[in-house]
Amino acid sequence: MRDLRIRYTIHALERLAQRRIDRKLIADCLEAPDRVIPENGKLRCIKRINNKVLVAIYKVEGASGTRVIITAFISSKIYKYLP
């Protein structure tokens, strides 16, 4: 497992708590995504988890490559994110 630098916005922390998403799932998604989609200066990281997908939206900051998590959610619409 690489030593990824991950920082969370206040919005992301609120949404993770609200949606009961563990930070380890976010780290796993960033470590081994099934798909990454660039989108308006941000990245959409997608990871299949059982019969759903975890979607984490983040940006990369600075020379250290810190991943700043903006928000995350879990969706049952696998076909939408993993064609």
N, C-alpha and C positions, 0 to 999 in steps of 0.2 A: 504494500500500500504506500503510495507516494505521500509526501508531506505537503498537502495542499493547504494554502492559506485561504481561509474562508471567513468572510465577515458578513454579518446580516444587518440589513436596514431595520429600523424599528417596525416598519410596515411588515417586513418579512417575518420578524419574530412574533408579531401579533397574529399573522395569518397561520403560521406553523402551530401556535398554541390553539387557535380557534379550530383548525382542521385536524388537530392531533397528529401532526407529522413530526416524526423524530428527526433530529439533526443528522443522525447517522445515515438515514435514508438519503438525505441531501448529499452527504459526502460520498455515499456509494454511487449515486447518480452522476456526480461529477467525475468520479474515478473511472467508471466503466459505463458510459452512456450507450444506449441503443441507437440514439440519434442526437445530433446537435444541429440546430437550425439558426443561422445568423439572421437577426431581425432588427433593423433600425438601430444599430450600434449596441445591441444587446444580443445575448445568446439564449436560445431555448433548449434546455437539456432534457432529454426524454429517456426514461428507464421503465421497462416493463416490470411490474411487481404483481405476480400471480395473474389474475384476470383483469388487471387495471394498469394504468400508467401513471408514473410520477412525472410531473412537469415542473422544472425549476427554471425561473427566468433570472439571469444574472448578467453582470458585465465584468470585464477583467480590468483591474486598475494597476497602474504603476509598473515599474521594472520587475517587481517581485511577483507579478502575476496574480495578485490577490483576487479571488473570486468574490464579488459583492452580490449576495443573494438579494433580489428585489422582491420576489414573491414565489410561492410554490403551491401546487395543488395536485390532487389525485383525481383522475378521470376514468370513467369506465369506457370511454370512446376510444378504444385502442386503434380502430381503423382511421381515426382522424389524425393521430399522431405518428403511428407506425404503419404506413401503407404497405 
